[in-house]
Structure formats: structure tokens, C-alpha cells
């Protein structure tokens, strides 16, 4: 959706004046954003292409090959970032896609994160909007945590899932904690997937609907590793242990994750990581 000049002008005035955009809670101020108001590859000052896990299926037996700097898989046009999953052979895989991260270009401790997105559809697709620890100070996954703001698997198309992963709570030992919300038009319309992260808890939203809270139980990093800086990830996986549980519909491709904007808000005087 192409944004009007007037819309972008208003956003600039809001930021410069230190006022609050309507999408953020009143006490939050915008500190980082990508409005995708340009053409071409994603802004390299804000995003990197993550390809490090291609050799081992990203630990989930995923089927895609994540590419780098390839416009067929990640491109910005008409005010929207599009991440495309394609059925095509590359480096021994049958599918290509892209995985974008803000690591060392956007890393935060606490705040409100808003991502306006329209999801791909099709059995075997696994789009995700999530956060990972920048420094993994408590150790490898899941000890240093993972925050899944939005996941959707193609065989359960109407369901949005948000999950916390910690040493104490994770799917590998059957203790994961998740929230679910039915959003039947998530493949046809843009929705705002949001995280509000504070020292005592974090909350997940779709638009204005609060559907999950994960609390700091005060038991240390095993239950709450979310006191360190994290970065954002946007990706579309194909197959995998969860996404591919019911197989992959090879006729569904190409499929696209479309992102209208990404905005990060923090409270004045927020702790700097």
C-alpha cells in the first residue's frame, strides 16, 4: 500500500516533536522504524540477511534455502516489504525464501514493537515475526530466550500463535507457554502484530486484542531471560518440524509475507542495553 506524502510528513512531525503516534501506548515514544517508503532491497542500515543456518535446516528440518541480497525473495516497493517463498531449486533445496534480522542494527531491551503485516497462505508455509537475544549471555537456545510475536502454520491457517521459549519453558521438554488467537482474514488483510515488553511481563496483541501474557515469576534467567537486548526477525519458512507437519502443498507457491511497517517504541528514560 503506497503511503501518501501527507502520512509520512505527519509521522516525521510526530517523531521530531517527541509526541506519541496513535498506534503506540501514550507513554511510549518512537525510537526506530522502517516505513518501507523506498524502492529496492531492504535498507541495509536496518536489516541483514540471515543465511547461517542453511546448512542444517535451521534446527527445525526446514526445506527452504534463505538467500541474501536477492530481490526475488525480499524487495521493497509501493510502501511494502515483500518476503517471497518460491518453489525453485537452489543449493540442493526445493524452495527459496528470505530471513531478515536487525541484529546489531536494531537491538532493544523492553519496549513496544508493532509490525503491520499480511501473511502468506498454503499448507507447509510457516511465516514468523519474532525476537532473539543479541548476545546470548545465558547460553545457547533456549537458555537466553526467544519471543515469538507471531507465528502461523499453513495447515492451521486462521490461528495466530505467540510463544515464549526459555530454559524452563520450551517445546523440547513439553513445557512451552503459548497464546492463540483466531484471525480468519490474516492472509487477506494487514493486521498489527504487537509486543509490549516490560521487566515484569510481556504482552502480545493482534491489533487492539490482547491475547497472551508471559510473566516474570522471579525465578531467575531459567524462567525469565528477557532482561537482555533482543533483535527482530522476519521470515517465511517452508516445511519444518511444525510448519511441515501436514506436508507441503507444492501448488501453493509463490507465497508472500507483506510488511507495511515496523515500529519500535520505548518509554522515556528506558534502560539502554
N, C-alpha and C positions, 0 to 999 in steps of 0.2 A: 504494500500500500504506500503510494508516494505521499510523503508528508508535505504539507504546504509550507511555504516560506514563513507565513504568519505563525504556524505552530512552532517551528524551530526558533523563531525570534522570541516567542513567549517563553520557551524553555530556557533560552540564554538569559533573558531578563531575570527569571526566577533564580537561576544559579548565581548570577552576579550580585543580586540583591540579598542573597542569603535567605530567601523566603522558602516556603515549603510547597513543592508540587502537590497537586491534588492526590496523586497516586501514593504518596508516602504518608506515614503517620505524622501528625502535626509536629512532633518533637524531632523528627529526622530531617537531615539536610543532604542533598545530593552531593556525593563525593566522586563518583565515577559513572560514566555511561558510554554506551555506543548506540547511537540512534540510527546507524547504517544509512546516513544521508550522503553517501558517496557511491561510486561505481568501481567494481573490480574485486580483487581478492580482499579478504578481511584485513582490517587495519593491523599491520604488523607491530605497531606500537602498543597494541592492546591484546592481540591474540597470537598464539603459536599453534602450529600443527603438531599434534602428538602422535608419533608413529612407533614409539619404543616397544610396544607390546605386540607388534605384528607377528613376530617370530613364534610366539607361544599362545596365540589366540586370546591374549589379554586375561588369562587365568580363568576364562569362562567358556572355552571351546567355541569362541565366536568365529564366524565364517568370512567376515569382511576383511579387506586389506585397506587400512587407512592411508590415504595419500597425503602429500604435502604440496602446498602451493599449486594445486590443480583446480582450475576453475570449474571443471566438470563436477567436482564434488563439493566445493564451497565457493560461493560467489555472492557479491552484494550488488543488487540492482533494484531500482524503483523503491528505495527505502527499506528493503528487506534483505536479511541474510538468509540464503538458502543452502542447507546441507543436504546433499543428494546421495542416496544409496542406489547404486546401479548394478545391474546384473551384467558383468563383463569379467573376463579372465584377467588377472594380474598377479604375478609373482606366486603362482600356484593356488590362488584363491579364485572363487567364482563371483565374488562381489567386491565392489569398492565403495568407500564412504569417506567421511572426514570426522575427525575428533579435534575440537578446538579447545584450548585452555588459556587461562590468563596468568598462569604461574610466573612469578617474578615481574609481571606487568600489571597485575591487579591481585593483591593479596590482602585479606582483611581479617580482623578479629572483631566479631559482633557487627550487627547492622541489619538493615532490611534490604533484601535482594529481590528485584522484580524482573521477570523475563516474560515478555509477551510473545506467545508462540502458537503456531498451528502445527499439529502433529501429522506424521505420515501414517498410512493405514496399510494393513496387509499382514497375514499370518507370517511370522518369522521376523517382523520388524521389532526393534527394541530401542526407541528414542529415549534419551535421558538428559535431564538438566540437574547438575549435581555439584558437590564440592568435595575437595580432597585436601589433606594437610600439606602445606608448602614444605615443611621441614621434617615431618615425621619424627618429632622429638621423643615420642613414647615408643617408637619401634615400628616395624612393618605392619601392614594391614592384618587385622583390624585395630591394632592397639592404638594407633594415632587417630582413628576415626574416619568416618565418611558420612556425609549428609546428602541423601537423595531427595532433592526438592521435587522432582517429577520423574517418574518412570511410567512407561506404558508398553505393554506387550501386545502384539497384533492379534493373538488368539483370544484376548480379553479386551476388545477394542474400546469399550466405554469406561474402563476403570483407570483412574489415576492413582498411583501409589507413591507414598513418601516414606522413606525408611531411614532409621539410624543404625549405623554399624559401629560397634565398639568392641573392646576385648570381652566384655561381659555379655553384650547383646549383639549377636550376629548369626546369620543363617547357617554357618558351618557347624554350629553347635545347637541349632534349633531354638535359639533364644531371641531372634530378631524382633524388633518392635517397629510396627508399621501402621500407617493410616491409609485409608482408601476412600475414594470419592467417585461417584458415577458422574461422568461428564460426556453425555452421548454425542455432543457435537464437537468434540475436541479435534476431530480430523477435518472439520468443515469451517471452523471459525477460530479466531485468535482468542486466547484466554491469558490472563496474567497469573503466572505461577510464582508464588512469593514465599520467601523465608524471612521471618523475624527472629533474630538470634541474639540472646542476651545471656549474661553469666549464669542465670538460674534456670533457664529453659530455652528451647527454640520452638517456634510455631510455624506450621505450613498452611498456606492458603491457595485456593483457586479463586481468582477474582476476589470478592469480599467474603468468601466462605472459608472459615477456619475449620480445618478438618483433622488436624493432628497436632499434638504437643508432646515433645520429649523433654523430660525434666532432669535436672541435675540433682541426683539423690545424695550428693555429698560423700560419695564413697571413693573418690579419687579418680585417676585417669581411666581405670578399667571401665567405669560406667560413664564418665564424662571427660573425654579427651578434647572437648571443644573449647579450650581456653588458650589455643594457639591459632596462628593465622592459617587461613584456608584460601584456596583459589577456586574459580569457577570452571566447569567443563560443560560443553555442549557436544552431543554426538548422536549418531544413528548407527546402532549395531545391527547385524544380521545374524540370526540364529543364536547360538549360545545356550548355556545350561537352562536359563529361564526363557529367554526370547524364542528359542528354537524348540521348546518342549513339545509342541504340536507340529513340528516340521516347518518348512518354508514354502510359501506359495510362490513359485518361480514366475508366475504370470503377473504378479503384483507390481513389478518394477517397471520404470523407475519410481521411487518414492522420495518425498522431500519433507524435511523439518524446516519450517519457515519461522524466522525470528524477526519481529518488528522492532524490538528494542531490548536492551539490557541496562538496568539502572541499579546503582548501589547507593544506599543512604546510610548515614551514621548520625548518631546524636552528637551535638556539640560537646567537645571535651572527651570524646570516646578514646579508650585506651588504644594507643598505637602499637602494633606488633613490632 
